[in-house]
Amino acid sequence: MAAPTGRARLGIDLGGTKIAGIVLDSTGATLAEARMPAPRGDYGATLEALAALVARLEAEAGAPCSVGIGMPGSLSPATGRVRNANSHWLNGHPFGIDLAQRLDRPVRIENDANCLAVSEAVDGAGAGARVVWAVILGTGVGSGIAFDGRVLTGRNAIAGEWGHGPLAGAQADEQPGPDCYCGRRGCVETWLSGPGLAADHARRYGGSLTAEAIVAAARAGDAEARDTLATHLDRLGRSAAQVVNLLDPDVIVIGGGLSRIPELIAGLPGAIAPHVFSDAFDTPVRASLHGDASGVRGAAWLWDAD
């Protein structure tokens, strides 16, 4: 199986409910794009759906393409099999091998947060920065790291797995923390995801407001909602500062549903600064430029590393 020699790059964002695809030329312009429902619960059908989407996009683009895939979870370097995917039907399968055989070409596969980092580093909110830390704050929490526009996967393929570390500086009322699906308690994801924000508000004040409703109530002057958001921002700042102290990125890019809260983006530098081991903190925090398209664009750019 030889890699295509054409300049067209095809990226696919494999989600739990939908599969999105795009073809980019060498300048980042879109040649084709499409999406389709994900065949939930069926591994074989997922492979067939991906093959059909690749064929459709290549026909529309009129060019052979390299193929990059962004997916939940990652491929284990030890076994080559999928692990940690919330699309559970992928777990335990040699997804990279199976898909390459089905497409009769090599494929590059990365965690979806890594694809966000690459997308925003190449031509997004982190363009021109050497070190980009990209954070997903949505239904879940994750992050990816890009150096000079290339993904940092790590020896164990877990670089950037920030969502499943403990909440930094946990207070007495934050211990041991909510149960996490990974088997631990008090993971960053359980506090800083959209559902985590909603659950925290319910614990504090009762009710069943969604994250979006809490934001709307806070903007309307509701004191309880404002308190919940202020606490959320403090937790986010504490936990993000740990990564800043270790990585010291040139820019922090926020993606996911909570990135659409301007108050969160604007307030995050001030929430990080008190916990940074430095006499100054001027790292910019920006919302992702490509929004929901960052994952699929980053998957296409995985082949720009040559």
N, C-alpha and C positions, 0 to 999 in steps of 0.2 A: 504494500500500500504506500503510494508516494503522496506527499503533500502537494496540493494544487500549486501551480506556479503563477496563477493569476493574482492580481492585486485585490480582488474583491474578498471581503471578510464577512462571513456569516456568523451571527451570534444568536444564541437562544437562551432565554431566561425560563428555566423549568420550575414553575411554581406548583403549589399544591392544588390550585383550582384552574389555572390557565397556563398556557405555554405561549410565549411571545417570541417572535423571530424578526431579525433585521439583517440587511446586507448593506455594508458600508464600502465606499470606494476609499482610495488612499488618502483623500482629504477629509474623510469623515462624513461626506454627503450620503444621504440615504438613497440606495438604489431600489430597495424593495423592503416591505415589511408586512407582517401578518401575525395573527394570533388565533388560538384555538383552545377549546376546553381541554384540561388535562384529564386523562383517563384514570381517575382516582382508584387506588387499590389494585391496579393491574400492571405489573412490571412489563410483561410482554407487550401489552397494548401501548404502554408508554414508549417503548422502543419503536414500535410501528408508527406512532404518531409523530415522533421526532423525524423519522426517515421521510414521512410524507411531507412534513413541513419544510425540510431541507430541499426536497425535490421541487416543491412549489416555489420557494424563494429563489432557487437557482434558475428556474424557468423564467420567472419574472425579471430577474436581474440580467439574464442573458449571459451569464459568465460562471465558470467553475469557481468554487469558493473554498477557502479554509473554513473550518467549523470550530467554534468555541462554545462551550456550554457553561452557564452559571446555574448552580443547583443548591438546594438546601443541604446541609451536611458537607461531607468531604469524602475523598477516597483515601482509605488507610494505606500509608506507605508499606505497612507490614503485610497486608493481605491483598491490596488492590480492590477491596470491596467497599461499598458505601457504608458509612457509619454516621450516626448523629443526625440523620435527616428526619425532619418532622413529617415529610412525605414517606411514611413508614414502609411503604411497599418497595422502596428503593433499597432499604437497608439490607446488607448481607449479600448483595449481588455485585458481580464484577462489571459494573455499569460501563466503565471506560472501554474495557475489552469488547463487551457485547456491542456497544454502539459503533465502535470503530469497524468491527466486522460487518455490521449491518450496513454501514455507509461505504465500506470498502475504501477507507482513508483514515489517516490519523485524526484524532480529535484532541482538543485541549479542554480540560474540565477544571473549574475552580468553584469554590464556595461563592454564593451570591454576594456576600459582603466584599469579597476580594474583587469581584467584577465591578461593584460600585466604586471601589478605590481606583481601579485602573481607568474606568470611564472618566471620573472627575479629574484624575491626574493628567490624562491625555488632552482632553479638550473641554473640561468642565470647570467647576469652581476652584479646582486646585491646579489648573494649567499653569505651567511655568515653575511650580514649586518642586523642590527635589524630594521632600518627604511629605506624603499626604496620608493622614489618618482619616479614614472614612467610617462613619458610624451609622448603623441602621437603628432607628428608634421607631418601631411600628408594632405589629402583632408580636414580634419577638425583638430581641436586641442582639446585635452582632457588630463586628467591625472588621475592616480590612486595611492593609498597609500597602502603599505603593512607593517604591523608590525609583526615581527617574522614569516614571511612567510604567514600571514593571511591577507585577504583583510579588509580594513577599509571601511565599507559601509556608516556609519553615520546614525544618527537618522532619517534624511529625505531622506536617500539614495542618497545624492548628494556630498559626500566627494570626493574631487579631481576635481570637476567641474570647473576647472581653465579657460577653454576656453571661458566661458561666463561671466567673470568678465571684468572690464575695463582695457585698456592698462595702465600700471603703468607709472607715471610721464609724462603723455601725454603733448606734446609741442603744441604751438599754431597751427602749421600746421597739427597736429594730432587730432584736435578737430573739430566737435564732432565725427569724424571717419566714416568709411563706414557702411552702413546698414547691419545688421545681420539678418539671417532668424528667430532668436528667438524674434525679434521685437525691440531689442535694437540697439544702434549704438556704434561703436568703440570697440566691444568685442575683446578680445585677439585673438580669432579665425580669425577675419576679417583681422588682421595684420600678424599673425604668421603661418598661414596655407600655403601650397603650392600655392593654388589659390590667397591667400592674398599677398604673395611675388610677384607673377606675376602681380597682379593688381597694386601694389605699383610701380613696375618698369614702367608700362604703364602710370601711372599718372605722373611720374617724367620725363620720356624720350620718351613716345610714343611707338608705336609698339605693338606687341602681343606675346612677348617671353614667353614661359613656364618657370616654375621654373628650370627645368632641363637645358633649353637653357641659362638661366641667369647664372647658375653655370658654364657651359661650357665656356661662353663668359668671365666670370671673370677669369677663369684659363688661358684663352688665352691672358689676359692682357687688356681686354676692361675696360676702366675707369668707364663708366656708370654702367656696371654690378657690378664692384667692389664696387662702392658707394652704390648701392642697397643692396648688401649683408652685407656691413658694417653697414648700417642703420638697417637692419633686425636683425643682431646680437645684436646691442645695445638695440633694443626693447625687444628682447628675454631675454637679461640679466636683464633689468629693471624689467620685469614682473616676471621672475623666482625668483629674489631676494625677492620679497614679500612673496613667499611661503617658501623660505629658512628662512626668518626672523620669520615666524610663526611655521614652522614644524621642521626646522633644521635637515634634513634627513642625514643619513649616506652615502648615495649614490644617485645620480640622474641618471636615465636610460632614454635614448631617443630612442623612436621607431617611426615608420611611415616612409614615403618616404624620408623626409628631414634628417632622421638619417643617411642616406647614404652619407651625405656631411661631410667628415672628418674635413674640415675647421671649420664647425659649432661646432662639438663636441670639437675640440681642443681649439677654441676661447671662448667657453661659460664660463668656470670658470673665465677668466679675465673680461668678460662682466658682470658677476654677482657680483664679489668682491667689486667694488666701492659702491654698493648699500646695502651691508650687514651690519647690526648693530653689528659689531664685529671688533676686532683688527686684526683678521686673518680669512682667508677663505681657507680651504683645502679640501672641499668636492669634491670627484671625480665625473666627468661627463663621462658616458660611453654609447656607442651605445648598443642597446639591443643585447644580445648574440644569441637569437633564431630568430631574425628578424621577418619575416612575420608569423612564426609559434608560436610566443609568445602568441597571443590571444587564439589559440585553446589549447595550452599546459596549459595555465593558467586556462582555463575553466575546464580542467580535474583535475587540482590540487585543485579546489574548495572543493573537497571532502577529502582533506588531513588535514582539520581543526579539525578532531575528535581525 
